[in-house]
């Protein structure tokens, strides 16, 4: 049996998923809740998201806890210092470099972010990574394209109609 796809959400993506009940990140969280994929979040992301929500929308803290629990989030382990050092050479912001190191260390299949300055618009960054990175919409398009290659399963109740 194939392993579940592992998707790393950075702070910007996770905040969008908490802030809005609709949109790409909320769909990704629902896919995690359904067990269709494994969502991975690092300690750095958890620390940052807690600070951001405390500052911008403290009323959403309970929603954060519920969403993380329902989405069956897998916490990332601490990456080795060598990995962090190599990621600091790729990404200028220390917190984002740690996020990247956590994702890399966890062997994720995709990193979802909305951070243009430190991830999406960094020239040459995607070519240096062992996994793709992109916006929630980019990920969902990538995920759909992977599903197209699977055999179509006809539900039992429909087979008798055919």
C-alpha positions in Angstrom: 0.0 0.0 0.0 1.3 3.5 -0.9 2.1 5.8 2.0 0.0 9.0 2.4 1.3 12.1 0.9 3.0 14.3 3.5 2.3 18.0 3.2 4.0 20.7 5.3 2.1 23.8 6.1 4.1 26.9 7.0 2.8 29.7 9.3 1.3 31.8 6.5 -0.6 28.9 5.1 -1.8 27.7 8.5 -3.0 31.2 9.5 -5.0 31.4 6.3 -6.7 28.1 7.1 -7.6 29.3 10.5 -8.7 32.7 9.4 -11.0 31.6 6.6 -13.5 28.7 6.7 -13.2 28.5 2.9 -10.2 28.4 0.6 -7.3 26.2 -0.3 -5.8 25.7 3.1 -9.1 24.8 4.7 -9.5 22.2 1.9 -6.1 20.8 2.7 -7.0 20.6 6.4 -10.2 18.7 5.5 -8.1 16.3 3.4 -6.0 15.7 6.5 -9.2 15.2 8.6 -10.4 12.6 6.0 -7.1 10.8 6.2 -6.4 11.4 2.5 -3.0 12.9 3.3 -0.8 13.6 6.3 -0.3 17.2 7.3 3.0 18.0 8.9 3.7 21.1 11.0 6.9 22.0 12.7 7.6 23.4 16.2 8.7 26.7 14.6 5.3 26.9 12.9 3.4 26.1 16.0 5.4 28.7 17.9 4.8 31.4 15.2 1.1 30.6 14.8 0.5 30.9 18.5 2.2 34.3 18.6 0.4 35.6 15.5 -3.0 34.5 16.7 -2.4 35.9 20.2 -1.6 39.2 18.6 -4.1 39.4 15.7 -7.1 37.2 16.6 -7.0 35.6 20.1 -10.6 34.5 19.7 -9.3 32.0 17.1 -7.1 30.0 19.5 -9.8 27.4 20.2 -10.3 27.0 16.5 -6.6 26.4 16.0 -6.6 23.6 18.6 -9.7 22.0 17.0 -8.5 22.2 13.5 -5.1 20.8 14.3 -6.7 17.9 16.2 -9.3 17.1 13.5 -6.7 17.3 10.8 -4.5 14.7 12.5 -1.4 16.9 12.3 1.9 15.1 12.5 4.4 17.3 14.5 7.8 17.5 12.8 10.9 16.5 14.6 13.8 18.8 15.1 16.1 18.8 12.1 19.9 18.4 12.6 21.9 21.6 12.8 23.6 20.8 9.4 20.2 20.8 7.7 19.3 24.1 9.3 22.6 25.6 8.3 22.1 24.5 4.7 18.6 25.9 4.6 19.8 29.3 6.0 21.9 29.5 2.8 18.8 29.1 0.7 16.3 31.2 2.6 17.2 34.6 4.2 14.8 34.6 7.1 16.0 32.4 10.0 12.5 31.3 11.0 11.6 30.3 7.5 14.9 28.5 7.1 14.0 26.5 10.1 10.6 25.7 8.6 12.3 24.6 5.4 14.7 22.4 7.4 11.8 20.8 9.3 10.0 20.1 6.1 13.1 18.7 4.4 14.0 16.5 7.5 10.4 15.1 7.5 10.7 14.1 3.8 7.5 15.8 2.9 6.0 15.6 -0.6 5.0 19.3 -0.7 5.5 22.5 1.2 2.5 24.8 1.2 3.1 28.5 1.8 1.8 32.0 1.0 5.2 33.6 1.8 6.3 35.2 -1.5 9.3 37.1 -0.1 11.1 34.1 1.6 9.8 31.2 -0.4 7.7 31.6 -3.6 9.6 34.5 -5.2 13.2 33.3 -4.3 14.9 32.6 -7.7 16.2 29.1 -8.1 14.8 27.8 -4.7 12.5 25.2 -6.1 15.3 23.5 -8.1 17.3 23.1 -4.9 14.6 21.3 -3.0 13.7 17.6 -3.0 10.0 18.5 -3.0 7.8 21.1 -4.7 6.6 24.2 -2.9 3.7 26.5 -3.7 0.5 28.2 -2.7 -2.5 26.2 -1.4 -4.0 26.4 -4.9 -0.8 25.1 -6.5 -0.8 22.2 -4.1 -4.4 21.3 -4.8 -3.8 21.4 -8.5 -0.7 19.1 -8.0 -2.7 16.8 -5.8 -5.6 16.5 -8.3 -3.1 15.7 -11.1 -1.7 12.9 -9.0 -5.2 11.5 -8.4 -6.0 11.4 -12.1 -3.5 8.6 -12.5 -5.4 6.4 -10.1 -7.9 3.8 -11.3 -11.5 4.9 -11.0 -13.4 3.1 -8.3 -17.1 2.7 -8.8 -19.0 2.6 -5.6 -20.8 -0.8 -4.9 -24.3 0.8 -5.1 -23.6 2.1 -8.6 -22.2 -1.2 -10.0 -25.5 -2.8 -10.0 -26.9 0.0 -12.1 -24.3 -0.5 -14.8 
